[in-house]
């Protein structure tokens, strides 16, 4: 006997609103750009796992 079929559900998708801003010089950025409230620099999502397999 075969395994039971997997129930499939449809999901509704929505676009995430975004906009592009041209930055010609670093002086146009806030002084705390790309820092966390605690002051550490970040470039990826904080709290990620070191064991991630991609």
HTML snippet that shows the backbone in 3Dmol.js (N, CA, C, O; Angstrom):
<script src="https://3Dmol.org/build/3Dmol-min.js"></script>
<div id="view" style="width:600px;height:400px;position:relative"></div>
<script>
const pdb = `
ATOM      1  N   UNK A   1       0.854  -1.182   0.000  1.00  0.00           N
ATOM      2  CA  UNK A   1       0.000   0.000   0.000  1.00  0.00           C
ATOM      3  C   UNK A   1       0.893   1.236   0.000  1.00  0.00           C
ATOM      4  O   UNK A   1       1.920   1.259   0.679  1.00  0.00           O
ATOM      5  N   UNK A   2       0.517   2.241  -0.740  1.00  0.00           N
ATOM      6  CA  UNK A   2       1.339   3.449  -0.841  1.00  0.00           C
ATOM      7  C   UNK A   2       1.070   4.398   0.323  1.00  0.00           C
ATOM      8  O   UNK A   2       0.059   4.295   1.018  1.00  0.00           O
ATOM      9  N   UNK A   3       2.000   5.316   0.509  1.00  0.00           N
ATOM     10  CA  UNK A   3       1.862   6.311   1.576  1.00  0.00           C
ATOM     11  C   UNK A   3       0.693   7.235   1.275  1.00  0.00           C
ATOM     12  O   UNK A   3       0.307   7.412   0.120  1.00  0.00           O
ATOM     13  N   UNK A   4       0.139   7.816   2.318  1.00  0.00           N
ATOM     14  CA  UNK A   4      -0.995   8.716   2.127  1.00  0.00           C
ATOM     15  C   UNK A   4      -0.559   9.964   1.367  1.00  0.00           C
ATOM     16  O   UNK A   4       0.570  10.425   1.539  1.00  0.00           O
ATOM     17  N   UNK A   5      -1.429  10.515   0.534  1.00  0.00           N
ATOM     18  CA  UNK A   5      -1.056  11.711  -0.243  1.00  0.00           C
ATOM     19  C   UNK A   5      -0.842  12.918   0.667  1.00  0.00           C
ATOM     20  O   UNK A   5      -1.489  13.055   1.706  1.00  0.00           O
ATOM     21  N   UNK A   6       0.059  13.772   0.265  1.00  0.00           N
ATOM     22  CA  UNK A   6       0.352  14.986   1.017  1.00  0.00           C
ATOM     23  C   UNK A   6      -0.710  16.025   0.688  1.00  0.00           C
ATOM     24  O   UNK A   6      -0.991  16.287  -0.481  1.00  0.00           O
ATOM     25  N   UNK A   7      -1.292  16.608   1.715  1.00  0.00           N
ATOM     26  CA  UNK A   7      -2.298  17.651   1.503  1.00  0.00           C
ATOM     27  C   UNK A   7      -1.608  18.888   0.955  1.00  0.00           C
ATOM     28  O   UNK A   7      -0.607  19.345   1.508  1.00  0.00           O
ATOM     29  N   UNK A   8      -2.136  19.422  -0.117  1.00  0.00           N
ATOM     30  CA  UNK A   8      -1.548  20.621  -0.722  1.00  0.00           C
ATOM     31  C   UNK A   8      -2.494  21.797  -0.519  1.00  0.00           C
ATOM     32  O   UNK A   8      -3.693  21.711  -0.784  1.00  0.00           O
ATOM     33  N   UNK A   9      -1.930  22.879  -0.051  1.00  0.00           N
ATOM     34  CA  UNK A   9      -2.713  24.085   0.152  1.00  0.00           C
ATOM     35  C   UNK A   9      -2.132  25.190  -0.703  1.00  0.00           C
ATOM     36  O   UNK A   9      -0.919  25.277  -0.890  1.00  0.00           O
ATOM     37  N   UNK A  10      -3.001  26.022  -1.215  1.00  0.00           N
ATOM     38  CA  UNK A  10      -2.513  27.173  -1.969  1.00  0.00           C
ATOM     39  C   UNK A  10      -2.229  28.308  -0.997  1.00  0.00           C
ATOM     40  O   UNK A  10      -2.911  28.458   0.017  1.00  0.00           O
ATOM     41  N   UNK A  11      -1.241  29.085  -1.309  1.00  0.00           N
ATOM     42  CA  UNK A  11      -0.910  30.240  -0.478  1.00  0.00           C
ATOM     43  C   UNK A  11      -1.070  31.504  -1.297  1.00  0.00           C
ATOM     44  O   UNK A  11      -0.840  31.509  -2.506  1.00  0.00           O
ATOM     45  N   UNK A  12      -1.458  32.551  -0.645  1.00  0.00           N
ATOM     46  CA  UNK A  12      -1.576  33.840  -1.314  1.00  0.00           C
ATOM     47  C   UNK A  12      -0.267  34.591  -1.152  1.00  0.00           C
ATOM     48  O   UNK A  12       0.255  34.711  -0.044  1.00  0.00           O
ATOM     49  N   UNK A  13       0.257  35.090  -2.248  1.00  0.00           N
ATOM     50  CA  UNK A  13       1.518  35.821  -2.227  1.00  0.00           C
ATOM     51  C   UNK A  13       1.259  37.299  -2.462  1.00  0.00           C
ATOM     52  O   UNK A  13       0.343  37.678  -3.192  1.00  0.00           O
ATOM     53  N   UNK A  14       2.068  38.114  -1.842  1.00  0.00           N
ATOM     54  CA  UNK A  14       2.010  39.549  -2.070  1.00  0.00           C
ATOM     55  C   UNK A  14       3.427  40.061  -2.225  1.00  0.00           C
ATOM     56  O   UNK A  14       4.347  39.589  -1.557  1.00  0.00           O
ATOM     57  N   UNK A  15       3.595  41.021  -3.102  1.00  0.00           N
ATOM     58  CA  UNK A  15       4.902  41.640  -3.262  1.00  0.00           C
ATOM     59  C   UNK A  15       5.219  42.502  -2.047  1.00  0.00           C
ATOM     60  O   UNK A  15       4.329  43.125  -1.467  1.00  0.00           O
ATOM     61  N   UNK A  16       6.479  42.532  -1.670  1.00  0.00           N
ATOM     62  CA  UNK A  16       6.928  43.390  -0.580  1.00  0.00           C
ATOM     63  C   UNK A  16       7.281  44.739  -1.186  1.00  0.00           C
ATOM     64  O   UNK A  16       8.141  44.810  -2.064  1.00  0.00           O
ATOM     65  N   UNK A  17       6.635  45.809  -0.737  1.00  0.00           N
ATOM     66  CA  UNK A  17       6.944  47.125  -1.315  1.00  0.00           C
ATOM     67  C   UNK A  17       8.404  47.499  -1.074  1.00  0.00           C
ATOM     68  O   UNK A  17       8.939  47.286   0.014  1.00  0.00           O
ATOM     69  N   UNK A  18       9.023  48.046  -2.077  1.00  0.00           N
ATOM     70  CA  UNK A  18      10.410  48.492  -1.941  1.00  0.00           C
ATOM     71  C   UNK A  18      10.640  49.688  -2.849  1.00  0.00           C
ATOM     72  O   UNK A  18       9.838  49.979  -3.737  1.00  0.00           O
ATOM     73  N   UNK A  19      11.735  50.365  -2.615  1.00  0.00           N
ATOM     74  CA  UNK A  19      12.119  51.467  -3.489  1.00  0.00           C
ATOM     75  C   UNK A  19      13.632  51.553  -3.520  1.00  0.00           C
ATOM     76  O   UNK A  19      14.303  51.160  -2.566  1.00  0.00           O
ATOM     77  N   UNK A  20      14.160  52.059  -4.601  1.00  0.00           N
ATOM     78  CA  UNK A  20      15.603  52.217  -4.750  1.00  0.00           C
ATOM     79  C   UNK A  20      15.961  53.675  -4.563  1.00  0.00           C
ATOM     80  O   UNK A  20      15.276  54.575  -5.049  1.00  0.00           O
ATOM     81  N   UNK A  21      17.045  53.881  -3.848  1.00  0.00           N
ATOM     82  CA  UNK A  21      17.545  55.225  -3.615  1.00  0.00           C
ATOM     83  C   UNK A  21      18.998  55.241  -4.053  1.00  0.00           C
ATOM     84  O   UNK A  21      19.795  54.419  -3.600  1.00  0.00           O
ATOM     85  N   UNK A  22      19.343  56.158  -4.921  1.00  0.00           N
ATOM     86  CA  UNK A  22      20.715  56.269  -5.393  1.00  0.00           C
ATOM     87  C   UNK A  22      21.534  57.046  -4.370  1.00  0.00           C
ATOM     88  O   UNK A  22      21.179  58.162  -3.991  1.00  0.00           O
ATOM     89  N   UNK A  23      22.629  56.444  -3.931  1.00  0.00           N
ATOM     90  CA  UNK A  23      23.539  57.084  -2.987  1.00  0.00           C
ATOM     91  C   UNK A  23      24.844  57.328  -3.726  1.00  0.00           C
ATOM     92  O   UNK A  23      25.500  56.387  -4.172  1.00  0.00           O
ATOM     93  N   UNK A  24      25.213  58.581  -3.853  1.00  0.00           N
ATOM     94  CA  UNK A  24      26.420  58.935  -4.591  1.00  0.00           C
ATOM     95  C   UNK A  24      27.653  59.062  -3.708  1.00  0.00           C
ATOM     96  O   UNK A  24      28.779  59.035  -4.206  1.00  0.00           O
ATOM     97  N   UNK A  25      27.450  59.199  -2.408  1.00  0.00           N
ATOM     98  CA  UNK A  25      28.577  59.379  -1.502  1.00  0.00           C
ATOM     99  C   UNK A  25      28.198  58.837  -0.130  1.00  0.00           C
ATOM    100  O   UNK A  25      27.039  58.924   0.275  1.00  0.00           O
ATOM    101  N   UNK A  26      29.163  58.281   0.584  1.00  0.00           N
ATOM    102  CA  UNK A  26      28.902  57.729   1.910  1.00  0.00           C
ATOM    103  C   UNK A  26      28.389  58.780   2.885  1.00  0.00           C
ATOM    104  O   UNK A  26      27.736  58.434   3.870  1.00  0.00           O
ATOM    105  N   UNK A  27      28.666  60.041   2.636  1.00  0.00           N
ATOM    106  CA  UNK A  27      28.190  61.098   3.535  1.00  0.00           C
ATOM    107  C   UNK A  27      26.669  61.246   3.484  1.00  0.00           C
ATOM    108  O   UNK A  27      26.083  61.896   4.349  1.00  0.00           O
ATOM    109  N   UNK A  28      26.026  60.647   2.476  1.00  0.00           N
ATOM    110  CA  UNK A  28      24.568  60.705   2.372  1.00  0.00           C
ATOM    111  C   UNK A  28      23.885  59.661   3.255  1.00  0.00           C
ATOM    112  O   UNK A  28      22.662  59.675   3.396  1.00  0.00           O
ATOM    113  N   UNK A  29      24.658  58.764   3.846  1.00  0.00           N
ATOM    114  CA  UNK A  29      24.103  57.734   4.718  1.00  0.00           C
ATOM    115  C   UNK A  29      24.134  58.198   6.168  1.00  0.00           C
ATOM    116  O   UNK A  29      24.993  58.994   6.545  1.00  0.00           O
ATOM    117  N   UNK A  30      23.201  57.704   6.986  1.00  0.00           N
ATOM    118  CA  UNK A  30      23.249  58.038   8.410  1.00  0.00           C
ATOM    119  C   UNK A  30      24.536  57.512   9.037  1.00  0.00           C
ATOM    120  O   UNK A  30      25.097  56.524   8.563  1.00  0.00           O
ATOM    121  N   UNK A  31      25.004  58.157  10.089  1.00  0.00           N
ATOM    122  CA  UNK A  31      26.260  57.743  10.716  1.00  0.00           C
ATOM    123  C   UNK A  31      26.176  56.345  11.322  1.00  0.00           C
ATOM    124  O   UNK A  31      27.198  55.677  11.477  1.00  0.00           O
ATOM    125  N   UNK A  32      24.961  55.893  11.667  1.00  0.00           N
ATOM    126  CA  UNK A  32      24.807  54.569  12.270  1.00  0.00           C
ATOM    127  C   UNK A  32      24.243  53.539  11.295  1.00  0.00           C
ATOM    128  O   UNK A  32      23.651  52.545  11.715  1.00  0.00           O
ATOM    129  N   UNK A  33      24.424  53.770  10.010  1.00  0.00           N
ATOM    130  CA  UNK A  33      23.936  52.834   8.995  1.00  0.00           C
ATOM    131  C   UNK A  33      24.582  51.464   9.181  1.00  0.00           C
ATOM    132  O   UNK A  33      25.788  51.368   9.408  1.00  0.00           O
ATOM    133  N   UNK A  34      23.796  50.428   9.085  1.00  0.00           N
ATOM    134  CA  UNK A  34      24.203  49.016   9.216  1.00  0.00           C
ATOM    135  C   UNK A  34      24.765  48.664  10.587  1.00  0.00           C
ATOM    136  O   UNK A  34      25.658  47.824  10.693  1.00  0.00           O
ATOM    137  N   UNK A  35      24.253  49.293  11.627  1.00  0.00           N
ATOM    138  CA  UNK A  35      24.622  48.898  12.983  1.00  0.00           C
ATOM    139  C   UNK A  35      23.371  48.482  13.737  1.00  0.00           C
ATOM    140  O   UNK A  35      22.269  48.939  13.433  1.00  0.00           O
ATOM    141  N   UNK A  36      23.546  47.622  14.710  1.00  0.00           N
ATOM    142  CA  UNK A  36      22.439  47.211  15.555  1.00  0.00           C
ATOM    143  C   UNK A  36      22.286  48.226  16.683  1.00  0.00           C
ATOM    144  O   UNK A  36      23.188  49.032  16.910  1.00  0.00           O
ATOM    145  N   UNK A  37      21.156  48.200  17.394  1.00  0.00           N
ATOM    146  CA  UNK A  37      20.993  49.134  18.505  1.00  0.00           C
ATOM    147  C   UNK A  37      22.113  49.031  19.543  1.00  0.00           C
ATOM    148  O   UNK A  37      22.406  50.016  20.221  1.00  0.00           O
ATOM    149  N   UNK A  38      22.741  47.868  19.680  1.00  0.00           N
ATOM    150  CA  UNK A  38      23.842  47.706  20.620  1.00  0.00           C
ATOM    151  C   UNK A  38      25.160  48.243  20.090  1.00  0.00           C
ATOM    152  O   UNK A  38      26.140  48.324  20.830  1.00  0.00           O
ATOM    153  N   UNK A  39      25.193  48.612  18.808  1.00  0.00           N
ATOM    154  CA  UNK A  39      26.384  49.208  18.242  1.00  0.00           C
ATOM    155  C   UNK A  39      27.272  48.276  17.442  1.00  0.00           C
ATOM    156  O   UNK A  39      28.310  48.709  16.939  1.00  0.00           O
ATOM    157  N   UNK A  40      26.896  46.998  17.304  1.00  0.00           N
ATOM    158  CA  UNK A  40      27.731  46.087  16.526  1.00  0.00           C
ATOM    159  C   UNK A  40      27.377  46.170  15.050  1.00  0.00           C
ATOM    160  O   UNK A  40      26.215  46.368  14.693  1.00  0.00           O
ATOM    161  N   UNK A  41      28.368  46.020  14.205  1.00  0.00           N
ATOM    162  CA  UNK A  41      28.170  46.066  12.763  1.00  0.00           C
ATOM    163  C   UNK A  41      27.586  44.744  12.295  1.00  0.00           C
ATOM    164  O   UNK A  41      27.984  43.688  12.788  1.00  0.00           O
ATOM    165  N   UNK A  42      26.652  44.778  11.353  1.00  0.00           N
ATOM    166  CA  UNK A  42      26.112  43.532  10.828  1.00  0.00           C
ATOM    167  C   UNK A  42      25.954  43.614   9.321  1.00  0.00           C
ATOM    168  O   UNK A  42      25.775  44.693   8.757  1.00  0.00           O
ATOM    169  N   UNK A  43      26.024  42.458   8.682  1.00  0.00           N
ATOM    170  CA  UNK A  43      25.769  42.383   7.249  1.00  0.00           C
ATOM    171  C   UNK A  43      24.815  41.250   6.928  1.00  0.00           C
ATOM    172  O   UNK A  43      24.377  41.113   5.786  1.00  0.00           O
ATOM    173  N   UNK A  44      24.487  40.435   7.922  1.00  0.00           N
ATOM    174  CA  UNK A  44      23.532  39.351   7.749  1.00  0.00           C
ATOM    175  C   UNK A  44      22.560  39.386   8.912  1.00  0.00           C
ATOM    176  O   UNK A  44      22.707  40.187   9.835  1.00  0.00           O
ATOM    177  N   UNK A  45      21.575  38.518   8.860  1.00  0.00           N
ATOM    178  CA  UNK A  45      20.577  38.486   9.913  1.00  0.00           C
ATOM    179  C   UNK A  45      21.208  38.072  11.238  1.00  0.00           C
ATOM    180  O   UNK A  45      21.813  37.002  11.307  1.00  0.00           O
ATOM    181  N   UNK A  46      21.091  38.876  12.290  1.00  0.00           N
ATOM    182  CA  UNK A  46      21.652  38.495  13.586  1.00  0.00           C
ATOM    183  C   UNK A  46      20.993  37.220  14.115  1.00  0.00           C
ATOM    184  O   UNK A  46      19.806  36.990  13.886  1.00  0.00           O
ATOM    185  N   UNK A  47      21.751  36.413  14.807  1.00  0.00           N
ATOM    186  CA  UNK A  47      21.204  35.210  15.421  1.00  0.00           C
ATOM    187  C   UNK A  47      21.177  34.004  14.515  1.00  0.00           C
ATOM    188  O   UNK A  47      20.555  33.001  14.866  1.00  0.00           O
ATOM    189  N   UNK A  48      21.822  34.054  13.365  1.00  0.00           N
ATOM    190  CA  UNK A  48      21.849  32.906  12.467  1.00  0.00           C
ATOM    191  C   UNK A  48      22.686  31.776  13.027  1.00  0.00           C
ATOM    192  O   UNK A  48      23.461  31.963  13.964  1.00  0.00           O
ATOM    193  N   UNK A  49      22.522  30.611  12.445  1.00  0.00           N
ATOM    194  CA  UNK A  49      23.262  29.440  12.897  1.00  0.00           C
ATOM    195  C   UNK A  49      24.548  29.279  12.111  1.00  0.00           C
ATOM    196  O   UNK A  49      24.582  29.530  10.907  1.00  0.00           O
ATOM    197  N   UNK A  50      25.599  28.863  12.786  1.00  0.00           N
ATOM    198  CA  UNK A  50      26.859  28.578  12.108  1.00  0.00           C
ATOM    199  C   UNK A  50      26.799  27.240  11.392  1.00  0.00           C
ATOM    200  O   UNK A  50      27.671  26.928  10.581  1.00  0.00           O
ATOM    201  N   UNK A  51      25.778  26.449  11.685  1.00  0.00           N
ATOM    202  CA  UNK A  51      25.664  25.116  11.105  1.00  0.00           C
ATOM    203  C   UNK A  51      24.722  25.073   9.909  1.00  0.00           C
ATOM    204  O   UNK A  51      24.295  23.989   9.510  1.00  0.00           O
ATOM    205  N   UNK A  52      24.392  26.205   9.336  1.00  0.00           N
ATOM    206  CA  UNK A  52      23.473  26.240   8.197  1.00  0.00           C
ATOM    207  C   UNK A  52      24.091  25.544   7.002  1.00  0.00           C
ATOM    208  O   UNK A  52      25.277  25.710   6.718  1.00  0.00           O
ATOM    209  N   UNK A  53      23.288  24.771   6.309  1.00  0.00           N
ATOM    210  CA  UNK A  53      23.744  24.108   5.085  1.00  0.00           C
ATOM    211  C   UNK A  53      23.013  24.751   3.918  1.00  0.00           C
ATOM    212  O   UNK A  53      21.782  24.748   3.876  1.00  0.00           O
ATOM    213  N   UNK A  54      23.750  25.292   2.987  1.00  0.00           N
ATOM    214  CA  UNK A  54      23.136  25.973   1.858  1.00  0.00           C
ATOM    215  C   UNK A  54      23.307  25.170   0.606  1.00  0.00           C
ATOM    216  O   UNK A  54      22.853  25.585  -0.460  1.00  0.00           O
TER     217      UNK A  54
END
`;
const viewer = $3Dmol.createViewer("view");
viewer.addModel(pdb, "pdb");
viewer.setStyle({}, {cartoon: {color: "spectrum"}});
viewer.zoomTo();
viewer.render();
</script>
